[in-house]
């Protein structure tokens, strides 16, 4: 993953709990990288070690960490650092989600070495849709859940999520029923 992901986790911890707490988490993670460069590619294992350490130090499940990070990713990292990308997605939650399959194409212009997940939408209505999430990275469905909650916050829209298919249950990908 790009360094911006790891830097964003660090920012989440420092902003909410302080630099001292980050230092404890960083040490516990066993990651021997003093600072993350946003445009540098790091092994996925680095991100997983950091997320696991956040959970252990903060007494949170990995699921809770990933959901919180997904929300932070949308509300702080993406919205503040790349407002043009967010604005290009649409004027409301429904439009943004319908346009989400094209979102990573624009992101890849900024991060050319990105191996992004793939999103597809189906069963689109005025009040819901099914969001299909395909990724070679396993275990990030709660990060996607956090992103969807964060997008609801951005668009001031209450979101109800239901995981209706999962790789954990034999599916080839995750499918979220997103209602608003």
Backbone torsions as a table, in degrees:
resi	resn	phi	psi	omega
1	UNK	NA	154.8	177.4
2	UNK	-69.5	153.4	-179.7
3	UNK	-58.8	-26.1	179.9
4	UNK	-59.3	-30.3	178.7
5	UNK	-67.4	-50.3	-179.2
6	UNK	-65.6	-39.6	177.5
7	UNK	-62.7	-37.6	179.7
8	UNK	-66.6	-39.0	176.1
9	UNK	-62.9	-43.4	177.4
10	UNK	-59.5	-45.9	179.4
11	UNK	-60.8	-40.7	177.8
12	UNK	-58.4	-48.2	-178.2
13	UNK	-66.9	-48.8	-177.3
14	UNK	-62.4	-44.1	-178.8
15	UNK	-63.5	-41.4	-174.6
16	UNK	-92.0	-25.8	-173.3
17	UNK	-131.4	-8.1	176.4
18	UNK	100.0	159.2	-178.7
19	UNK	-63.3	-37.4	-179.8
20	UNK	-61.2	-40.7	179.2
21	UNK	-65.7	-39.8	177.2
22	UNK	-61.6	-42.5	-179.4
23	UNK	-59.9	-39.1	177.9
24	UNK	-65.3	-46.0	179.9
25	UNK	-63.4	-45.6	-179.2
26	UNK	-59.2	-44.5	179.7
27	UNK	-65.0	-45.0	-179.0
28	UNK	-62.6	-32.4	-178.3
29	UNK	-66.2	-24.9	-176.8
30	UNK	76.9	8.4	179.2
31	UNK	-81.8	119.8	-176.9
32	UNK	-96.8	49.0	177.4
33	UNK	-121.9	119.8	-174.5
34	UNK	-73.9	-35.3	177.1
35	UNK	-150.4	151.7	-175.7
36	UNK	-104.3	132.2	175.7
37	UNK	-91.4	126.4	-173.7
38	UNK	-54.9	-40.7	-175.1
39	UNK	-92.4	4.8	179.2
40	UNK	-91.2	142.3	177.7
41	UNK	-91.9	130.6	178.2
42	UNK	-119.3	153.7	177.0
43	UNK	-60.2	141.1	178.6
44	UNK	-56.0	-30.6	-178.8
45	UNK	-58.2	-32.6	178.4
46	UNK	-60.8	-47.2	-179.0
47	UNK	-64.8	-43.4	179.9
48	UNK	-63.6	-40.4	178.2
49	UNK	-63.2	-41.6	179.7
50	UNK	-65.9	-46.8	-179.7
51	UNK	-61.1	-40.9	178.3
52	UNK	-63.6	-43.0	179.1
53	UNK	-65.1	-37.9	176.4
54	UNK	-58.4	-46.4	179.9
55	UNK	-60.2	-45.1	-178.8
56	UNK	-65.0	-46.0	-177.2
57	UNK	-71.2	-38.1	-176.1
58	UNK	-92.2	2.8	-179.5
59	UNK	57.1	49.3	179.2
60	UNK	-124.1	152.7	172.3
61	UNK	-74.2	159.9	176.6
62	UNK	-60.7	-36.7	176.7
63	UNK	-58.1	-47.3	179.2
64	UNK	-62.7	-39.5	178.2
65	UNK	-62.1	-48.1	-176.7
66	UNK	-66.5	-37.9	176.9
67	UNK	-64.5	-46.6	179.1
68	UNK	-61.7	-40.8	179.5
69	UNK	-67.5	-38.3	176.9
70	UNK	-60.7	-42.1	177.2
71	UNK	-64.0	-45.5	179.1
72	UNK	-60.4	-42.3	-178.3
73	UNK	-55.7	-44.5	-179.3
74	UNK	-75.4	-50.5	-171.4
75	UNK	-71.1	-33.2	-176.3
76	UNK	-111.5	-63.0	-172.0
77	UNK	-61.4	-59.6	-174.9
78	UNK	-71.4	-47.3	-176.3
79	UNK	-63.4	-39.5	-177.7
80	UNK	-83.7	-39.1	-175.6
81	UNK	-87.3	-26.7	-175.9
82	UNK	-135.1	57.1	-176.5
83	UNK	-60.9	-33.1	179.3
84	UNK	-62.4	-38.4	177.0
85	UNK	-63.8	-43.3	-179.9
86	UNK	-64.6	-44.8	-178.2
87	UNK	-65.3	-30.8	-179.0
88	UNK	-72.1	-12.3	-177.0
89	UNK	-78.6	-23.0	-179.4
90	UNK	143.3	171.2	-176.4
91	UNK	-95.9	-5.4	179.1
92	UNK	-151.1	170.6	-176.0
93	UNK	-59.4	-45.8	-178.5
94	UNK	-57.6	-49.9	-179.5
95	UNK	-61.8	-41.9	179.9
96	UNK	-60.6	-45.9	-178.6
97	UNK	-66.8	-38.1	176.9
98	UNK	-63.5	-35.4	179.6
99	UNK	-86.0	-7.8	-176.5
100	UNK	-54.2	-37.7	178.8
101	UNK	-56.3	-26.0	180.0
102	UNK	-92.0	-12.0	-173.7
103	UNK	-58.3	-48.2	-176.8
104	UNK	-68.9	-21.1	173.6
105	UNK	-62.1	-40.2	177.9
106	UNK	-71.6	-37.9	179.2
107	UNK	-63.5	-36.2	-178.8
108	UNK	-65.3	-18.9	173.8
109	UNK	-68.6	-30.5	179.2
110	UNK	-86.0	-41.0	-176.5
111	UNK	-121.1	82.8	-172.5
112	UNK	-65.0	-20.6	179.6
113	UNK	-91.7	7.0	-178.1
114	UNK	-64.2	135.8	170.2
115	UNK	-111.4	85.1	-171.9
116	UNK	-79.9	160.1	169.9
117	UNK	-71.6	168.7	176.3
118	UNK	-116.1	137.3	177.0
119	UNK	-120.0	141.4	172.0
120	UNK	-133.7	151.0	177.1
121	UNK	-117.6	149.1	176.5
122	UNK	-148.0	167.8	175.3
123	UNK	52.5	46.2	-177.3
124	UNK	-77.6	127.6	173.7
125	UNK	-127.9	-176.5	177.6
126	UNK	-67.9	-25.3	-174.0
127	UNK	-121.4	5.3	-179.6
128	UNK	-166.5	167.9	171.0
129	UNK	-162.4	164.7	172.5
130	UNK	-103.0	126.9	179.0
131	UNK	-107.0	118.1	179.9
132	UNK	-95.8	126.3	-176.7
133	UNK	-116.9	116.8	178.9
134	UNK	-115.8	129.6	178.1
135	UNK	-153.7	146.5	174.1
136	UNK	-77.7	-15.2	178.0
137	UNK	-87.9	126.4	179.0
138	UNK	-94.3	155.6	172.9
139	UNK	86.0	11.8	-177.9
140	UNK	-108.5	13.8	-179.2
141	UNK	-61.7	-32.0	178.2
142	UNK	-73.1	-27.5	172.4
143	UNK	-64.1	-43.5	177.2
144	UNK	-63.4	-41.5	176.4
145	UNK	-56.8	-45.8	178.2
146	UNK	-62.6	-40.0	177.0
147	UNK	-61.0	-43.7	-179.3
148	UNK	-65.0	-39.7	176.1
149	UNK	-64.6	-43.3	178.1
150	UNK	-61.2	-40.5	177.0
151	UNK	-64.1	-38.3	174.7
152	UNK	-58.9	-41.4	178.0
153	UNK	-64.6	-43.5	179.5
154	UNK	-58.3	-43.5	-176.8
155	UNK	-93.8	11.5	177.8
156	UNK	50.0	48.7	-177.0
157	UNK	-131.4	122.9	176.6
158	UNK	-66.1	132.0	-176.5
159	UNK	-116.2	134.6	172.3
160	UNK	-116.2	125.3	-177.0
161	UNK	-115.3	139.5	174.6
162	UNK	-135.7	123.6	176.3
163	UNK	-81.9	110.6	-175.0
164	UNK	-103.0	-9.4	173.3
165	UNK	-153.2	144.4	-176.8
166	UNK	-149.5	147.5	174.2
167	UNK	-63.7	-28.0	178.0
168	UNK	-64.1	-19.7	-178.7
169	UNK	-114.9	19.9	173.3
170	UNK	98.0	-3.8	177.7
171	UNK	-74.5	162.5	177.8
172	UNK	-80.4	-14.3	-178.0
173	UNK	-162.6	173.0	177.1
174	UNK	-90.8	146.5	173.8
175	UNK	-130.8	122.1	176.5
176	UNK	-104.6	129.7	167.8
177	UNK	-85.8	116.0	-178.7
178	UNK	-108.7	119.7	178.8
179	UNK	-118.4	146.4	177.6
180	UNK	-140.7	NA	NA
